[in-house]
Structures are given as C-alpha cells and as structure tokens.
Amino acid sequence: MSYEKLLSKFDDYGWFQKRSVYLFLLPIAIIEPLYFQANYFITAEPNYYLCSTPQLANFTVEDQKRLVSPFKNESKKYDACFRYDVDYDRVAKIGSLPNGTLSVKQCDAWTYDESQFGENAVSYVSD
C-alpha cells in the first residue's frame, strides 16, 4: 500500500492539516515578508548628507555642499565628514568662502536628504 492511499483512508486534508495551515503557515506568510523588507527601509542610505550648518539653510543643496564640504584627496567628491572651519554667519551674508587656504574640522552634526524617506537607522540622531 502506498503512502498516498494510506493518507486517503485517513482523510488526507482533514482538521489537523487545516489547523496547521491556519495557525502556522498563514501568520508566517504575512509576517515574514515584512521582516525581510524592513531591512531596506531601516538601512537605506540617503542620497546625500553633509555637515549641518543652520546658517546656510536657505541655500540650495549644491551651494551648501560647495560652501561646507571640502573635496576629498584630489577627487571631485565632497567629504561629508569634514567642513571648513570658518564663520558661517559671514559666509551666509557674503555667499562665498573667504580667500586663501582654509582649515577643516570634523563635523559634529549632519543634514540628510529626506526626499525619499524620513528618519531611519542611518540618519537617526538621539538628542
């Protein structure tokens, strides 16, 4: 006697199988996709981030990058971890950086792009 014939004698889709499906498989089918998709929203990196300078809030993002972030070593990319050590109240009035060699210092706060999503694990800052 084969296994399938034996199961058909005991009602192959009876109350035990239905209970198993409803109690175990359906909740897992609902929860598991949420669990795996959460990683995309939690760890998604914003398009840009740069040092926070409230004095330049009315400037465009490109102008803020130009006025705040120095270039990385001979590349054409801005270094978002450092900023020029200048008086940004004066820079906001003039609209440009002072002439000469400028020193840099490490950022203590950042501004993130929030056009696609708001705060997440990457951009969260506790107060």
MOBEL-V549031 format. One line per field, one symbol per residue. psi: psi as a letter, one per 30 degrees, with the letter a starting at -180 (. if undefined). A space follows every 50 residues. Layout:
psi->???
This chain:
psi->kleeeeeffgifiaeeeeeeeefeeeeefeeeeeeefeeeeegkklelkl kkjffgfflleeeeeefeklkljglgkkjffllkiljfeeeeeeglllla kklllklfllklkgeelbkafegkjk.
